[in-house]
Amino acid sequence: MATDHPGKRGRWALFAPLVVVPVVFFASLPWLAAQNDAELVNWIAAACAVFVMGYSVFVARRVARGMDEVEIAGDRFASSKGWQVGSLLAVLLMMFTPINDVLVNLAYDGAGPEDPEQAVRLGIWFGIIFAVALQGLATFGASMWWRRRVIGPSA
């Protein structure tokens, strides 16, 4: 098990985005104010997605640094099985009318009745978010199953 600490560069890479992103956001407020609502929503959604996915890479590497072989195997198992099951659940659940209606209504309410193109974009975003959330929940469930089967209920 690795016990190395990240050092100055590693700590900067982990915590600088928490300071840099708000500063960049507030510095770009005049530019954002000049955008129309549809472009603004697209820019904010894209920026949030890039930030969350990029920052999660740093956090995941930091967490994985202290794992032993059994934990690494459990992480790989949970990741592979959880993403597959989560994707299947997302497709199956979006086939049901009530869940589909909720996603469609969220998209139309967010875009407004005068902009159907924006509603389609928001619908795609909401579908992706729904799928990734289910994949995350399934990964968590697979991780708990692995831990209970391999490590035992007392751990």
Secondary structure as UniProt FT lines:
FT   HELIX           7..27
FT   HELIX           29..34
FT   HELIX           37..64
FT   TURN            65..66
FT   HELIX           69..95
FT   HELIX           97..111
FT   TURN            113..114
FT   HELIX           116..146
FT   HELIX           147..151
FT   TURN            153..154
//
